[in-house]
């Protein structure tokens, strides 16, 4: 990241980043900022008069004429700067400007007495700012604001249980936990419903008004466009379906000639080939989508062109105990197993198995994320004191559980100890 340097002078300031320059200044409540050349910066440094000339030039797009600088940039507004706030005085009236983390500053009218109190100390300034924003003075107990926030947003009580138990009574803490879990459950249900509709946009025309209200106006419009596109392409897919029906007929002829067993033995070289073919092609096994271990499944059509199907799902939660486990079958020849290990509210480990139907290759890898950004796996493990052996154990258990479920359901000859013909590539951390 390019280092930023700021120079301050009597009338203006200069912002410098590499070979980029910016001149800025205030006039009462007004703020001016202009990107400039190095030549204008050098001129503004020479003297106060040169600085005012440059400022006038930037504001009016011309150099000042004789006498125009006499009262330039002067204002009747008096400015008082405090800690994270500024107070303006004009014609006996006062206004406080409070800086915000997001959305720009906020302005509130105040009295002379409040202005004088705000400038006494940082604590007085803080109290006046709170009073200006809310109309009430902050509590003397510093934890009362936290309690008020948690009561209005009970889901945050789960972030730091140890601290929450200290600032609430046992009865109120238990009640807030109950509210938090109820809200989490409602949000999970709503999010699953939203994802289902996003994956199958044509449903937007059939859902209730209540479910439509879960989406923004912009997303509703986007989903409706996608739904119309799906309708247009479906007719073309139906036309092409006859070609695939012919291919299926060839397989049936093989069966009638007594060669079906040999055909499937050649095609299904391992457990993953079996799963994929049971879903998308003719197979002696029941389809993987009907496995009793599957928690949730939605298949929008009965055609051969299902785009994406999440087959293996468990509750998704930001708590430390629950996590997602899934199998995804993609029509272009991919099977993906995934499992999330939440470490904290901001960090998690993602374990993946990706199988390629064409190359018979199973790739096992790990991704670490913190605040939704990918980070180095080793660094995250070290930060949270998690062993590589633990991650490898979770990864192995994911593969074992899926293969065991498939064997028990289908009667497949393959198992976790005999996966068939395939090659496995693993991240170094998983070896």
Residue pairs with C-beta under 8 A, 6 or more apart in sequence:
2 17
2 18
3 17
4 15
4 16
4 17
5 15
5 16
5 17
6 13
6 14
6 15
6 16
7 13
7 14
7 16
7 45
8 14
9 44
9 45
9 48
9 51
10 48
10 51
11 25
11 48
11 51
11 52
11 55
11 73
12 23
12 24
12 25
12 44
12 51
12 54
12 55
13 23
13 24
13 25
14 21
14 22
14 23
14 24
14 41
14 44
14 45
15 21
15 22
15 23
15 24
16 22
16 41
19 38
20 35
21 35
21 36
21 37
21 38
21 40
21 41
22 33
22 34
22 35
22 36
23 33
23 34
23 36
23 40
23 41
23 44
23 54
23 55
23 58
24 31
24 32
24 33
24 34
25 31
25 32
25 55
25 73
26 32
26 79
27 73
27 75
27 77
28 75
28 76
28 77
28 79
28 88
28 90
29 77
29 88
29 95
29 97
32 55
32 58
32 59
34 58
36 54
36 58
40 54
40 57
40 58
43 50
43 53
43 54
44 50
44 51
44 54
44 55
45 51
49 69
52 64
52 69
52 72
52 73
53 63
53 64
53 69
55 72
55 73
56 63
56 64
56 68
56 69
56 72
57 63
57 64
64 72
76 90
76 91
77 88
77 89
77 90
78 88
78 89
78 90
79 86
79 87
79 88
79 89
80 86
80 87
80 88
80 89
80 115
80 119
82 118
82 119
82 122
82 125
83 122
83 125
83 126
84 98
84 99
84 125
84 129
85 96
85 97
85 98
85 99
85 118
85 125
85 128
85 129
86 96
86 97
87 94
87 95
87 96
87 97
87 110
87 115
87 118
87 119
88 94
88 95
88 96
88 97
89 115
92 112
93 109
94 109
94 110
94 111
94 112
94 114
94 115
95 107
95 108
95 109
95 110
96 107
96 108
96 109
96 110
96 114
96 115
96 118
96 128
96 129
96 132
97 105
97 106
97 107
98 105
98 106
98 107
98 108
98 129
98 132
98 133
99 105
100 106
106 133
108 132
108 133
110 118
110 128
110 132
114 128
114 131
114 132
117 124
117 127
117 128
118 124
118 125
118 128
118 129
119 125
126 138
127 137
127 138
130 136
130 137
130 138
131 137
131 138
138 145
139 145
143 167
146 167
147 167
147 168
149 156
150 156
150 157
150 164
150 168
150 176
151 176
154 176
154 177
154 179
154 180
154 183
155 180
155 183
155 184
156 180
157 164
157 173
157 176
157 177
157 180
158 177
158 180
158 181
158 184
158 318
158 319
159 345
164 173
164 176
165 173
168 176
184 317
184 318
184 319
188 315
188 316
188 317
190 214
191 316
192 296
193 211
193 214
194 214
194 215
196 203
196 298
197 203
197 204
197 207
197 211
197 215
197 223
198 223
199 298
199 307
199 308
200 298
200 300
201 223
201 224
201 226
201 227
201 230
202 227
202 230
202 231
202 300
203 227
203 300
204 212
204 220
204 223
204 224
204 227
205 224
205 227
212 220
215 223
237 303
237 305
238 303
241 303
241 304
244 304
248 282
251 260
251 263
251 282
252 282
254 260
254 263
255 263
260 284
264 277
264 283
264 284
267 273
267 277
268 274
268 277
268 283
268 420
269 360
269 420
269 421
269 422
270 360
270 414
270 419
270 420
270 421
270 422
271 403
271 406
271 407
271 412
271 414
271 415
271 419
271 420
272 335
272 355
272 357
272 362
272 419
272 422
273 357
273 360
273 420
274 283
274 285
274 406
274 410
274 412
274 414
275 288
275 327
275 329
275 335
275 406
276 329
276 333
276 335
276 357
277 283
278 285
278 286
278 287
278 288
278 410
279 287
279 288
279 289
279 309
279 329
280 304
280 306
280 329
280 331
285 410
285 411
285 412
286 409
286 410
288 311
288 327
288 329
288 406
288 409
288 410
289 297
289 299
289 309
289 311
290 409
291 311
291 405
291 406
291 409
292 409
293 312
293 405
293 409
294 311
294 312
294 313
295 312
295 313
295 314
296 310
296 313
297 309
297 310
297 311
297 313
298 309
298 310
299 306
299 309
300 306
305 331
306 331
307 330
307 331
308 328
308 329
308 330
308 331
309 328
309 329
310 326
310 327
310 328
311 326
311 327
311 328
311 329
312 325
312 326
312 327
312 337
312 402
313 324
313 325
313 326
314 322
314 323
314 324
314 325
314 326
315 322
315 324
316 322
316 323
316 324
316 340
317 323
317 342
318 342
318 345
319 342
320 342
322 342
323 339
323 340
323 341
323 342
324 338
324 339
324 340
325 338
325 339
325 398
325 401
326 337
326 338
326 339
327 335
327 336
327 337
327 402
328 334
328 335
328 336
328 338
329 335
330 336
333 356
333 357
333 358
334 354
334 355
334 356
334 357
335 354
335 355
335 357
336 352
336 353
336 354
336 355
337 352
337 353
337 354
337 398
337 399
337 402
338 350
338 351
338 352
338 353
339 350
339 351
339 394
339 395
339 398
340 348
340 349
340 350
340 351
341 348
341 349
341 350
341 351
341 391
341 394
342 348
343 349
343 380
343 384
343 386
344 384
346 370
346 371
347 368
347 369
347 370
347 371
347 380
347 384
348 368
348 369
349 366
349 367
349 368
349 377
349 380
349 381
349 386
349 391
350 366
350 367
350 368
350 369
351 364
351 365
351 366
351 391
351 394
351 395
351 398
352 363
352 364
352 365
352 366
352 367
353 362
353 363
353 364
353 398
353 399
354 362
354 363
354 365
355 361
355 362
355 363
355 422
356 363
359 423
360 421
360 422
360 423
361 422
361 423
361 424
361 425
362 422
362 423
362 424
362 425
363 424
363 425
363 426
364 395
364 399
364 424
364 425
364 426
364 427
364 430
365 426
365 427
365 430
366 377
366 391
366 395
366 427
366 429
366 430
367 374
367 377
368 374
368 375
368 376
368 377
368 379
368 380
368 381
369 375
370 380
377 427
377 429
378 429
380 386
381 387
381 388
381 391
388 429
391 429
391 430
392 429
392 430
392 431
395 430
399 416
400 416
403 414
403 415
403 416
403 419
404 415
404 416
406 412
406 414
407 414
407 415
414 420
